[in-house]
Amino acid sequence: MRLAAKALEPSRLTRYVMDVAANFHSFYNACRVKGVEEPLMMARLMLVDSTRIVIKNVLDLISIHAPEKM
């Protein structure tokens, strides 16, 4: 994010968040979150929530408001 600010290239943020979303989409298609052993499910839920936070933070930085759910 500092590089985007220093270089005056906000498009770096949009590319970054698109990469995060694409990687999460691949993960979500490949891995079950529910219906697996408890420790694995908790780890995957942590990953899901962490991804949500990252995407929300980037969208907030570029003043885009995302819906709570889709």
C-alpha positions in Angstrom: 0.0 0.0 0.0 2.9 2.3 0.7 4.2 1.6 -2.8 0.9 2.6 -4.3 0.9 5.8 -2.4 4.5 6.7 -3.1 4.1 5.9 -6.8 0.7 7.6 -7.0 -0.7 4.4 -8.4 -4.0 3.4 -6.6 -4.5 0.7 -9.3 -2.0 -1.3 -7.3 -4.6 -1.6 -4.6 -7.3 -2.8 -6.9 -5.0 -5.4 -8.5 -4.0 -6.6 -5.0 -7.5 -7.0 -3.8 -8.5 -8.8 -7.0 -5.6 -11.2 -6.5 -6.7 -11.8 -2.9 -10.2 -12.5 -4.1 -9.1 -14.8 -6.9 -6.9 -16.8 -4.6 -9.7 -17.0 -2.0 -12.1 -18.2 -4.7 -9.7 -21.0 -5.7 -9.3 -22.0 -2.1 -13.0 -22.0 -1.4 -13.7 -24.1 -4.5 -11.0 -26.6 -3.5 -11.5 -26.9 0.2 -14.5 -27.6 2.4 -14.8 -25.2 5.3 -17.6 -27.0 7.2 -17.9 -30.7 7.6 -14.3 -31.4 8.3 -12.5 -32.0 11.6 -12.9 -29.2 14.2 -9.3 -28.0 14.2 -9.2 -27.9 10.4 -12.6 -26.2 10.2 -11.4 -23.5 12.8 -8.3 -22.8 10.8 -10.2 -22.5 7.6 -12.8 -20.2 9.2 -9.9 -18.0 10.4 -8.6 -17.8 6.9 -12.1 -16.9 5.6 -12.4 -14.2 8.2 -8.9 -12.9 7.6 -9.6 -12.6 3.9 -12.8 -10.7 4.6 -10.9 -8.2 6.7 -8.2 -7.7 4.1 -10.8 -7.1 1.4 -12.8 -4.8 3.5 -9.7 -2.8 4.5 -8.6 -2.3 0.9 -12.1 -1.4 -0.2 -12.3 1.2 2.6 -9.0 2.7 1.5 -10.4 3.3 -2.0 -13.8 4.4 -0.7 -15.8 1.5 -2.0 -18.6 0.2 0.3 -19.2 -3.5 0.0 -22.5 -5.2 0.9 -22.6 -7.1 4.2 -23.6 -10.2 2.4 -24.3 -11.4 -1.2 
